[in-house]
Amino acid sequence: MEKLWIYFALMTASTFFITVLFTRGLIPRLKSLKMGQKILDIGPRWHKSKEGTPTMGGLAFMMSVLLCGLAFALVVALATGEDVKPFLFTLGLALLNGGIGVIDDLTKFRKRQNEGLTPGQKFFLQLLIAAAYLVFMNTWGYIDTFLYIPYFDIELNLGILYHVFALLLITGITNSANLTDGIDGLASSVTCVIGIFFAYAAQSYGSAPLGLLSGGIIGATLGFLVYNFYPARIFMGDTGSLFLGGLVVGAAFMINNPLIVVVAALIYIIETLSVMLQVGFFKLTCKRIFRMAPIHHHFEKCGWSERKVVAVFSLITLLACVLAIFGLRPTL
């Protein structure tokens, strides 16, 4: 148990410092390539001042988590003999989703607008990646067709429906993380809190691989916040948000408790629901429920500062994660 915290602390610290260094070097490089964010005209008018801010900053913490993750996974495997394959599979899930983000961001630059891949193209690629992840996790016996129901301590055998559910959950959470990345520091702050929850889970289960993953989440988001907190000097882009979403949902599958991510990542879910409600209600009535969706923009248009939105949403996430602790299954 003591070694677990050592690995976790080293992973967190190294990921943090390397992310800071990589991001610092990436900012001028992206500026020189003129890879600045395009701002939609329908967005809050004060966001126009952010146009041209370098994006694709997620590349910095993607590389940081990859390098540190592989190094410490090797150390853990050799030093403790613990099985690190679930960590490697989840890292692959996140990296491939981040790769979709890279393609999406580069497509936006090529088109010189704020729209990259079509939703259909993005969803199809995400489904393929999620399916591959589930095949690997199932083949090596880390998941099965039993769905654990948090708080009730029961399992339901869903059979083939489990895989349908898992595909939708993985793609849903990764896209929800993407929707949460709309104002300075929001996605990083919320995801950092979720990472702390999974660090607690790692300690509870004595899982070094989950400790590495949670350390990577915390170190990456804190390191990126050095430059992404208001006023942001760089944005993570779809590259970073899809990568973080993959890490978060993969962590839930690593503890074979996928539904717990719905609780811990409550803000992700609220952001997605706000968009679905806004679009659905507008199609039915030609009226809007919110001043703008996702919901963080609604509060901005109600007069909240970006810092206030980040603080409140992070606090809500903290409370949700405390609730999620009571939904952890007794043993892995």
N, C-alpha and C positions, 0 to 999 in steps of 0.2 A: 504493500500500500504506500509506503514511504517513497519507493522508487517511482510509483505511478505519478506522484506529485512532482517529482524531480523531472521526469520526462515531459509532463504537462507544462511546467514552468519554463523549461528550456525551449520547448516548441513555441510557446507563446512569445517569449522574449526574442528569440531568433527571428520568428516570422514578423514581429513588430518592427524590429530594427532594419531588417532587409526590405520590408515594404516601404518604410520611410526613405531609405536610400534609393530604391528603385523608382519610387514615385517622384522624388526630387530630381532624378536624372531624366525621367520621362517627360516632365512638364515642358522644358525647353525643346526637347526633341519633337513633341507633338505640335508645339507652336511653330517650329520651323517647317513642319510638313503641312501647316495650316489645317490641322485636323481639329477644328473647333465645333462646338455644339451648335446645331441649328435650333431655333426656338419657334414653336408653332405660334401663328398669329392669334389663334383662339385661346392661348394661355393667358395667365395674368400679365397685364401690360408691363409690370415692373420686372418681369423675367427677361424682357428684351435686352436689358443691360448685360445679361449673362451670355448673350450670343458671342460665339468665338472662344469661349472658355474651352481649353483642351478637354477632350473626352477620350474614351477607351483607357482610362486610368486603371481599370480593372486588370489590365495586363500586368501591372506591378505586383499586385498581391496574388494573382494567379501563379506567377513564376515563383514568388516567395513561398507560397504554400507547397507548390510542387517540389522545390528544392529541399526545403526543410522537412517536408513530409516524407519524402523518399529516404533522406538521410536518417531521420529518427526512427522510421519504420524498420530500417535495417538494424539499427542499434537495439531496438526493442526485441526484434526477432532473434538476434544473436544472444542478447544478454538474458532474456527471460524465456525464450522459446514460445512466447505467446503468438497465436495466429493473427497475423496482421492483414490477411487477405481482404476481410471486410472493409478495412480502412482504404486499401489500395483500390478496391472496386468502387467505393464511394468517391474517392479522389478522381477516378476515371470518369464517373458520372458527372461530377462538377466540371472537370476540364472540358469534356465534350460539349456540355451545355454552354460553357464559356466560349468554346469554339464557334457555336452558333451565333453567339453574341458578337464575336469578332466579324463574322461574315455579314451580320446585320448592320453593324456600325460602319464597316467599309462600304457596304452598299449605299448607305445614307450619304457618305462623302462623295461617292461616285455620282449619285443622282443629285447631290447638292440640295438635299431636303431632309426633313426629319422622319422619313419613312423608308425603311430598308426592305427586308424580306416581307412578303405577304404573310398574314396570319396563318394561312394554310400551309405555306412552305415551312414556316417556323415550327408549327405544331407537328407536321409530319416528321421532321428531323428529330424533334424532341421525343416523339413516340418511339422512334427507332432506338434512340439512345436509352430510353427508359426500359424498353423491352430487353435490350442487351444486358443492362444492369440486373434486371430481374432474373434473366437466364443464368447469369454467373452466380448470383446470390442463392438461387434455388439449387443449382447443380452442386454447389459445395455445402448445401445444407444449412445455410444461415437464415433462410426463410422457408416457409411452407405455405399451405393454403389455409392455415388457421389465423384468424384475425382476432387479436387481443382487444378487448373492450375496456378502456381505462375506467377506473373508479368502481367497476363492478367485478373485476378480477375473474372474468370469464373469457373463453375463447370460442369463436364460431368457425366451423369448417365451411368455408365458402366455395371450396372446389375451384373450378376454372374462373368463377366470378372474382376470386381474390386477385387474380392477375389483371383483370379488367379494372377493378378498383385501384390497384397499385399503379397502373399506368396513368390513370386519371389524376391520382393524388400527386405523383411525381411531376407530371407536366403542369398540373395546377399550381403547386407550390413554387416551382421555378418561375412560372410566369407571374405569380403574385409578388414574388420578390422584385421582379422587373417593374411592376406597377408601383411598388413602394418607393422606388428610386425616382422621386420627382422634385425634391427640394434638397438644398445643401445639407448633407450629413444625415438625412433621414434613414435611408436603407442601411448605412453603416452602423448607426447608433442602435437601431432596432435589432439588427442581426447580431451585434455584439452581445446584447442582453440574452438573446436566444442561445448564443454560444456559451454563456455563463451557466445557463440551465443545463446544457448537455455536459458541461464540465462537472456539475454536481452529480449528474447521472453516472458519469464515468467513475467518479469517486465511490458512489454507492455500490456499483457493480464491480469495482476493482478492475476496470477495463482500460488497459493502456492504449489500445488502438483508438477507442472513443476519446480518451484523454488527448491524444495527438490531434484528432480531428477538431475537438472543441478548442484546443490551444491554437490551432491554425485559424479558426474562425475569429477568435478574440484578437489574436495578434494582427491578423490581416486588417480587420475593421478598425482597430485602434490606430494602427500605423497609417491607414488611408485617411482617417479622420484628421490627422495632423494637417493635411492639405485640403480636405473636403468639407471640414466644418465651416459654417457661415463666416465670412463670404468665401465660397469655394474657389480654389485656384485650379481645380481639376475635377472632372466628373468621371465616375466609373464606367458609364455607358452600359449598354446591354451586355457587353463583355463581362463586366464585373457583377452585375446584378443576377444574371443567369447562373454564373459560377457560384455565387453565394447561396442562391436558392437550391442548387444541386447539393451543396454541402449540408444545408439544413435538413432537407428532406431525407437525404441519405443517412444522416445521423439517427433519424427516427427508425429507419429500417435496420440499422446496425444493432439497435436494442430490441428489434422485433416488436415494436410498439408504434406502428406508423400513424395511428390516430392521434397520438400525443402531440404531433407537430401542429395539428389543427388548433390545439389549445395554446401551445407555446408561441406559435407564430400567428397569434390572433390578429395582429395588425395587418399582416399579409392578407388574411382572409377578409377582413373588413374593407381593405382597399379594393380587392377584387369584387366583392359584393356591391360596393358603391358603384362601380362601373357597370356591372350587370343590371342593377336596378335602374340606373340612369338611362342606359340604352333601351331597356325593355319598356320602361314607363314612357319614354319619349316616343317610341314607335307606336304605342297604344293611344297616347293622348296628345302628342306634340307639345308636351309640357315637361319640365325638368323637376326632379326631386331636389337635387343639389345645385348650387350655383355653378359648380364645375366638378367633374370627376376626373381622376380618383379623389377620394374624400379629403386628402390633405390640401388640395387646391380649393375646396369648398371653404375650409377654415381660413385659408389665406384671404379669400375674397370676403370673408366675414370680418377681416381686420386683424387676424392673428399674424404675428411675425413668424418667420421661418424658425427662429430659435424656439419660440413657444410651441409650435407644432411638433418639433423634434423632441422637446422635453416632455410634452404630454403623451405623445405616442410611445416614447421610450418607457415612461412610467406605467402606461397601460400594459406594455409588453412585460415589464417586470412583475406586475401583479398577475398577469396571465401565466408567467413562468412559475411563480410561487404556487398557483393552482395546479399547474402541470406536475409539480413534484408529487402531489398526492395521487396522480394518475399513473405513476411509474409502476411497472409490474414488480412483484416482490423479488424475483430472481430472473436472470437472463435464461 
